[in-house]
Amino acid sequence: MAKRLAAEENSFLIDNYYFHDFIKPFIGPHSGAGYWNNISKMRSGFIKILAAFYPENRPVRYIFTEVVTDPDRDLKFVEELAELARSIGGEFFPIGLYSDLDALKSRCTAEERKKRGKMCDPEKYTMIYGDNCDFKPLEFYHPNRLVIDSSKLTEDETFWKIKMHIA
């Protein structure tokens, strides 16, 4: 979804997995809070470099599709992206996507997820999160925020909801 939006909206894509994919060849697959907290530090460093060296007079749009679940780590990143957009005269659109567990389990076996090292085993979702997890993102305010329950929507329907929001 994020790649498609970035391509069609001529926007930059800043994806957690860019940082994860960069480090994975050196250390192998990892997960857990300690790992993602360190990935968060990489993202923060990246944002600081962008803010310091982004070309003047080059407007940009940041569309961040996310499931913000960790108030300290994830909301900090949202704040950093919003501040980056403000500092360079860009726009920022935090888009919260979530699905119920059954929808996630049915979608998780997609080839693209496998290529990116994302969780692809439907039963692992249940083992890790239980039977009733809805993966709703944390609530926070941003004037351009949109939250979508994509459980019953196709990828195209979700895509067009976002497109209409950012138009």
C-alpha positions in Angstrom: 0.0 0.0 0.0 2.7 2.5 1.0 4.8 1.8 -2.1 1.8 2.3 -4.3 0.8 5.5 -2.6 4.4 6.9 -2.9 4.6 6.1 -6.6 1.2 7.5 -7.5 1.4 10.6 -5.3 5.0 11.4 -6.2 5.8 11.2 -2.5 8.6 9.8 -0.4 8.2 6.5 1.4 9.8 6.2 4.8 9.2 2.6 5.8 10.2 0.8 9.0 11.4 -2.1 6.8 14.0 0.0 5.0 15.9 0.2 8.2 15.1 -3.4 9.1 16.1 -4.6 5.6 19.4 -2.6 5.8 20.6 -4.2 9.0 19.3 -7.7 8.4 22.1 -8.9 6.2 24.6 -8.1 9.0 22.8 -9.7 11.9 20.1 -11.9 10.5 16.4 -11.8 11.3 15.5 -10.3 14.7 12.4 -9.0 16.4 11.3 -7.9 19.9 11.2 -4.6 21.7 14.9 -4.2 22.1 15.5 -4.7 18.4 12.8 -2.3 17.3 13.9 0.3 19.8 17.3 0.2 18.1 15.7 0.4 14.6 13.9 3.5 16.0 17.2 5.1 16.7 18.3 4.5 13.1 15.0 6.1 11.9 15.6 9.1 14.2 19.1 9.6 12.8 17.8 9.4 9.3 15.1 12.1 10.0 17.8 14.4 11.5 19.9 14.1 8.3 16.9 14.8 6.1 16.0 17.9 8.2 19.5 19.2 8.1 20.2 18.7 4.4 16.9 18.6 2.5 17.0 21.0 -0.5 15.2 24.3 0.0 12.3 25.1 -2.2 11.5 21.5 -3.0 8.1 20.8 -1.5 7.5 17.2 -0.4 4.6 15.1 0.9 5.1 12.4 3.5 2.5 9.7 3.7 3.1 7.4 6.6 1.0 4.2 6.7 1.4 2.8 10.2 0.1 0.8 13.1 1.2 2.9 16.0 1.2 0.6 19.0 4.1 1.7 21.3 3.4 5.1 22.8 7.0 6.0 23.5 8.8 4.6 20.4 6.1 4.9 17.7 4.6 8.2 18.7 8.0 9.7 18.9 8.6 8.7 15.2 5.3 10.3 14.2 6.3 13.5 16.0 9.7 13.4 14.2 8.0 13.0 10.8 5.6 15.8 11.5 8.4 18.1 12.6 10.4 17.2 9.6 7.5 18.2 7.3 7.1 21.5 9.1 10.8 22.3 9.0 11.1 21.8 5.3 7.7 23.2 4.3 6.2 19.8 3.4 3.0 18.0 4.2 2.6 15.0 6.5 -0.3 12.5 6.4 -0.2 9.8 9.1 -2.5 7.0 7.9 -3.5 4.4 10.5 -4.3 1.1 9.0 -5.7 -1.8 10.9 -7.6 -5.1 10.4 -9.1 -7.7 12.5 -7.1 -10.8 13.2 -8.9 -13.0 10.6 -8.2 -10.4 7.8 -4.5 -10.2 8.8 -4.2 -13.9 8.9 -5.7 -14.3 5.4 -3.4 -11.5 4.0 -0.2 -12.4 5.7 0.9 -15.1 3.3 1.3 -12.7 0.4 4.6 -13.1 -1.5 5.6 -9.4 -0.9 5.4 -10.0 2.8 7.7 -13.0 2.5 10.2 -11.1 0.5 10.4 -8.4 3.1 10.8 -10.7 6.1 7.4 -9.9 7.6 5.4 -12.3 9.6 3.9 -14.8 7.1 2.5 -17.6 9.2 -1.2 -17.1 10.1 -0.9 -19.2 13.2 1.9 -17.1 14.6 -0.4 -14.1 14.8 -2.7 -16.1 17.1 0.2 -17.5 19.2 1.7 -14.0 19.7 -1.4 -11.8 20.0 -4.2 -14.2 21.0 -7.6 -14.7 19.4 -9.1 -11.3 19.9 -6.4 -8.7 18.9 -7.7 -6.1 16.6 -4.4 -4.3 16.0 -6.0 -0.9 16.3 -3.4 1.9 16.3 -3.0 4.2 19.3 -5.1 7.3 19.3 -3.3 10.6 18.6 -4.2 13.8 17.0 -2.8 15.2 13.8 -4.8 17.4 11.4 -4.1 15.1 8.5 -4.6 11.9 10.3 -6.9 9.2 8.9 -7.6 5.8 10.5 -9.0 3.0 8.3 -10.3 -0.4 9.3 -9.3 -2.4 6.2 -10.7 -5.7 7.5 -13.6 -5.7 4.9 -12.0 -3.6 2.2 -10.0 -4.6 -0.8 -6.5 -3.1 -1.3 -8.0 -0.9 -4.0 -10.8 0.4 -1.7 -8.3 1.2 1.0 -6.0 2.9 -1.5 -8.8 5.1 -2.8 -9.9 6.1 0.7 -6.4 7.4 1.3 -6.2 9.1 -2.1 -9.5 10.9 -1.4 -8.2 12.0 2.1 -4.9 13.4 0.8 -6.4 15.1 -2.3 
